[in-house]
Amino acid sequence: MNIISPPSPDPDELRDNAVFDAVMWAVARPGSTTRLPEPGGLVLIALAFVDMETRVYCDNADLQDRLSYAGASHTLLSEADHIFLTGSLTSPLVEAVPKGSALYPDGGATVAIAVSLDGGNPLRLTGPGIDVAHNIAPAVPTEIWATRARAEYPAGFELILVDGRDVIVLPRSTRVEVL
């Protein structure tokens, strides 16, 4: 009798699963810093999130090539499921991010950006997953938060702030107050 074993995940799949798991922990604890299992930052998150059905917008040609190799299709910012940024987060860019609607909130994108998690204006976070108000100070322009707040929940987008191996996630349900 031949017993067939299930296939074993390869090292890339194991890495991607560990990165995805770390980001999901960060989603469940908005504003808390979670550490990725290995160096690689934004690239690792992008590789863990994309597949052949994913439409991505990326502002970095090298990362875009890696995501294309992983099967993701590049599209316009306004049509992307996932947006990966190595440059600045600006109000016009945030305005163009897909936010879904009250009826179809799943149309909102996930935005991941490489940014310093300190050195910006202090922010107070409240909402689901936050027991008491939590303060952070990522290096993100202040006007972004007002632009983001114009999308009325459940519409909106998830924001993943990536600083090397450290990640903070702000789900669309997180309220951000500039202090």
Secondary structure per residue as TSV (DSSP state, phi and psi in degrees):
chain	resnum	aa	ss	phi	psi
A	1	M	-	360.0	126.9
A	2	N	-	-93.5	126.5
A	3	I	-	-103.5	124.6
A	4	I	-	-96.4	124.3
A	5	S	-	-85.7	146.0
A	6	P	-	-65.0	152.8
A	7	P	-	-64.6	146.4
A	8	S	-	-92.7	140.8
A	9	P	-	-67.0	145.4
A	10	D	-	-81.6	171.1
A	11	P	H	-57.5	-36.2
A	12	D	H	-66.1	-40.4
A	13	E	H	-65.9	-40.4
A	14	L	H	-62.6	-43.6
A	15	R	H	-61.9	-49.7
A	16	D	H	-59.4	-40.4
A	17	N	H	-64.2	-41.4
A	18	A	H	-66.6	-39.2
A	19	V	H	-66.4	-46.1
A	20	F	H	-59.5	-43.1
A	21	D	H	-60.8	-43.3
A	22	A	H	-62.4	-42.0
A	23	V	H	-67.7	-38.2
A	24	M	H	-65.4	-35.2
A	25	W	H	-62.1	-40.0
A	26	A	H	-67.3	-35.3
A	27	V	H	-62.3	-41.6
A	28	A	H	-72.5	-15.4
A	29	R	S	-129.9	69.4
A	30	P	T	-53.5	134.7
A	31	G	T	88.1	-16.3
A	32	S	-	-84.0	143.4
A	33	T	-	-83.9	128.2
A	34	T	E	-116.0	143.1
A	35	R	E	-100.6	131.1
A	36	L	-	-69.4	153.0
A	37	P	S	-68.7	-16.6
A	38	E	S	-156.3	164.1
A	39	P	S	-63.2	154.9
A	40	G	-	143.6	-19.8
A	41	G	H	47.7	-125.7
A	42	L	H	-57.6	-38.0
A	43	V	H	-61.0	-45.6
A	44	L	H	-63.7	-41.6
A	45	I	H	-64.3	-44.3
A	46	A	H	-59.4	-46.6
A	47	L	H	-65.3	-33.1
A	48	A	H	-73.5	-23.6
A	49	F	H	-97.5	-16.9
A	50	V	-	-99.6	154.7
A	51	D	-	-152.7	-169.2
A	52	M	T	-70.3	-12.1
A	53	E	T	-103.6	4.2
A	54	T	-	-91.8	132.2
A	55	R	E	-100.5	122.4
A	56	V	E	-123.4	152.1
A	57	Y	E	-119.9	133.9
A	58	C	E	-141.5	135.3
A	59	D	S	-94.4	9.0
A	60	N	-	-123.9	120.2
A	61	A	H	-61.5	-40.7
A	62	D	H	-64.6	-44.8
A	63	L	H	-66.3	-38.8
A	64	Q	H	-58.8	-42.7
A	65	D	H	-61.7	-42.9
A	66	R	H	-63.6	-38.6
A	67	L	H	-71.0	-35.1
A	68	S	H	-64.0	-40.8
A	69	Y	H	-62.3	-33.0
A	70	A	T	-78.3	-5.2
A	71	G	T	106.0	-6.3
A	72	A	-	-73.1	146.7
A	73	S	E	-100.9	135.5
A	74	H	E	-81.2	139.3
A	75	T	-	-143.8	-179.9
A	76	L	-	-68.3	151.1
A	77	L	G	-51.7	-44.3
A	78	S	G	-69.6	-8.1
A	79	E	G	-117.9	3.5
A	80	A	-	-79.8	144.9
A	81	D	S	-82.3	-40.0
A	82	H	E	-130.3	138.5
A	83	I	E	-124.9	125.8
A	84	F	E	-119.2	121.3
A	85	L	E	-124.0	134.6
A	86	T	S	-110.0	-9.2
A	87	G	S	-98.8	-158.4
A	88	S	-	-78.2	147.5
A	89	L	-	-93.1	117.9
A	90	T	-	-118.5	159.9
A	91	S	H	-59.4	-44.8
A	92	P	H	-60.6	-36.3
A	93	L	H	-65.6	-46.7
A	94	V	H	-62.1	-37.3
A	95	E	H	-60.0	-35.4
A	96	A	H	-83.3	-12.7
A	97	V	S	-65.3	132.1
A	98	P	-	-59.5	132.3
A	99	K	B	-119.6	0.4
A	100	G	-	66.5	-157.4
A	101	S	-	-150.8	176.4
A	102	A	S	-60.9	-36.1
A	103	L	S	-80.5	-34.7
A	104	Y	-	-129.8	69.7
A	105	P	G	-65.6	-21.5
A	106	D	G	-67.6	-6.4
A	107	G	G	-78.2	-5.0
A	108	G	B	-76.5	143.7
A	109	A	-	-84.8	169.4
A	110	T	E	-109.1	125.4
A	111	V	E	-110.8	123.5
A	112	A	E	-118.3	129.4
A	113	I	E	-134.8	138.1
A	114	A	E	-79.7	118.2
A	115	V	-	-157.4	151.3
A	116	S	-	-67.7	137.0
A	117	L	S	-85.0	2.6
A	118	D	S	-141.8	169.1
A	119	G	S	96.0	-1.7
A	120	G	S	-100.6	-173.6
A	121	N	-	-68.1	141.2
A	122	P	-	-63.9	140.1
A	123	L	E	-127.2	144.1
A	124	R	E	-109.4	127.2
A	125	L	E	-107.5	137.1
A	126	T	E	-140.1	161.1
A	127	G	S	132.4	-173.7
A	128	P	T	-55.9	136.5
A	129	G	T	88.5	-3.4
A	130	I	-	-118.4	110.8
A	131	D	S	-64.5	-50.4
A	132	V	S	-128.4	161.0
A	133	A	-	-50.9	139.7
A	134	H	E	-121.2	134.6
A	135	N	E	-107.3	137.7
A	136	I	E	-138.6	170.3
A	137	A	-	-147.2	61.8
A	138	P	-	-69.4	153.8
A	139	A	S	-80.3	69.7
A	140	V	-	-123.1	134.7
A	141	P	-	-55.4	138.4
A	142	T	T	-57.1	-38.2
A	143	E	H	-65.9	-17.0
A	144	I	H	-59.9	-39.1
A	145	W	H	-67.7	-37.4
A	146	A	H	-67.7	-40.2
A	147	T	H	-63.3	-43.9
A	148	R	H	-63.4	-38.7
A	149	A	H	-68.8	-18.6
A	150	R	T	-67.8	-20.4
A	151	A	S	-81.0	112.7
A	152	E	-	-78.2	124.5
A	153	Y	T	-54.7	135.7
A	154	P	T	-88.2	-0.8
A	155	A	S	-69.4	162.5
A	156	G	-	137.9	-162.1
A	157	F	-	-148.9	154.9
A	158	E	E	-85.6	141.9
A	159	L	E	-121.4	120.8
A	160	I	E	-108.9	116.8
A	161	L	E	-98.6	123.9
A	162	V	E	-122.0	123.5
A	163	D	E	-128.8	90.7
A	164	G	T	64.8	-119.2
A	165	R	T	-90.3	-6.9
A	166	D	E	-94.4	137.7
A	167	V	E	-133.8	136.2
A	168	I	E	-124.9	133.1
A	169	V	E	-114.4	135.7
A	170	L	E	-118.5	97.2
A	171	P	-	-62.9	163.7
A	172	R	T	-61.9	-21.7
A	173	S	T	-81.4	-8.8
A	174	T	-	-79.6	127.0
A	175	R	E	-90.4	133.5
A	176	V	E	-116.5	125.1
A	177	E	E	-116.6	124.8
A	178	V	E	-78.4	127.3
A	179	L	-	-91.1	360.0
